[in-house]
Amino acid sequence: GVQLTESGGGSVQAGGSLRLSCQASGVSTSQYCMGWFRQAPGKEREGVASVDSLGSRVYATVVRGRFTISKDNAKDTLSLQMNSLKPEEAGMYYCAARLLGNSCRGLYLSPASFQYWGQGTQVIVSS
């Protein structure tokens, strides 16, 4: 089956950086769209960034220029480098995967577009 395992969350001061990682099994990042999402307490899950099977990327407007999504197809891993973090960006961060047919092309930030989810990793940003 498909398993996505996030790591790298933690506590950081506002303005600091964190790097999240997602190890995929049963999923080939060279075929799937992969994305990062976050959910703060009491709020809906929202898309942060995603990358398709050929490497095209899309970012939520609020993180553009500060966050970088990347993947290593040889290791089936997905990463999210987060710089200049803000307190309102604290929450649970999730890795997700989407496949349509044999590949996934397109730019997706809607949680409803993704089929497979990890358990999440907690990010705390103190002011």
C-alpha positions in Angstrom: 0.0 0.0 0.0 0.8 3.7 0.0 2.5 5.2 3.0 3.7 8.8 3.4 5.8 9.6 6.5 6.6 13.2 7.4 9.5 14.4 9.6 11.3 17.6 10.4 8.7 19.4 12.3 9.6 21.2 15.5 9.6 24.5 17.3 11.2 27.6 15.9 11.1 31.4 16.5 9.4 33.7 14.1 11.8 34.4 11.2 13.4 31.0 11.6 13.6 28.1 9.2 12.6 24.5 9.2 13.0 21.7 6.6 10.3 19.1 6.4 10.7 15.7 4.7 8.3 13.1 3.5 9.4 9.6 2.7 7.0 7.8 0.3 6.6 4.1 -0.1 4.3 2.5 -2.6 4.5 5.8 -4.4 6.9 6.8 -7.1 7.5 10.6 -6.9 8.4 10.5 -10.6 4.8 9.6 -11.4 2.8 11.3 -8.7 1.9 14.8 -7.9 3.2 15.5 -4.4 2.1 18.3 -2.1 2.5 19.9 1.3 -0.5 21.1 3.2 -1.0 22.6 6.6 -3.8 22.8 9.1 -4.0 25.1 12.1 -6.3 24.4 15.0 -9.9 25.3 14.1 -9.0 26.0 10.5 -9.4 24.1 7.3 -6.5 22.3 5.7 -4.8 24.5 3.0 -2.4 23.8 0.3 1.1 25.2 0.7 3.0 23.9 -2.3 3.0 21.0 -4.8 5.1 19.5 -7.6 3.9 17.4 -10.5 5.6 14.3 -12.0 7.8 16.5 -14.3 8.8 18.9 -11.7 6.5 21.8 -12.3 5.8 23.6 -9.0 3.0 25.8 -7.6 3.0 27.7 -4.3 0.3 29.4 -2.2 0.7 33.1 -2.6 1.4 33.6 1.1 4.5 31.4 1.0 5.9 32.2 -2.4 9.5 33.4 -2.1 10.0 31.9 1.3 9.2 28.2 0.9 10.7 25.8 -1.6 9.3 22.4 -2.5 11.6 19.7 -3.9 11.7 16.0 -4.5 14.2 13.3 -5.0 12.8 10.7 -7.4 15.7 8.3 -6.8 14.8 8.2 -3.1 11.0 8.9 -3.4 11.3 11.7 -1.0 9.6 15.1 -0.9 11.0 18.2 1.0 9.8 21.6 2.0 12.3 24.2 3.0 10.5 26.9 5.0 12.2 30.2 5.7 11.1 33.4 7.5 8.4 31.5 9.3 5.5 33.4 10.8 3.6 32.6 14.0 0.4 32.2 11.9 2.0 29.4 9.9 2.2 27.1 12.9 0.1 23.9 12.6 0.2 20.4 11.4 1.9 19.9 8.1 0.9 17.0 5.8 2.5 15.4 2.8 0.1 14.1 0.1 0.2 12.3 -3.2 -2.0 12.3 -6.3 -2.0 10.0 -9.3 -4.1 10.1 -12.4 -3.5 7.2 -14.7 0.2 6.6 -15.1 1.4 10.1 -14.2 0.3 13.4 -12.8 0.6 16.7 -14.6 -0.8 19.9 -13.4 -0.7 22.3 -10.5 -2.8 21.3 -7.5 -3.2 23.0 -4.2 -6.7 21.8 -3.2 -6.7 19.0 -0.5 -9.6 17.4 -2.4 -7.3 16.7 -5.3 -5.0 14.4 -3.4 -5.7 10.8 -2.6 -3.0 9.7 -0.2 -2.0 11.4 3.1 0.6 11.2 5.7 0.0 11.5 9.5 1.5 15.0 9.7 4.4 16.7 11.5 3.8 19.5 13.9 5.3 23.0 13.3 5.4 25.5 16.2 6.4 29.1 15.5 6.8 31.3 18.5 6.7 35.1 18.3 
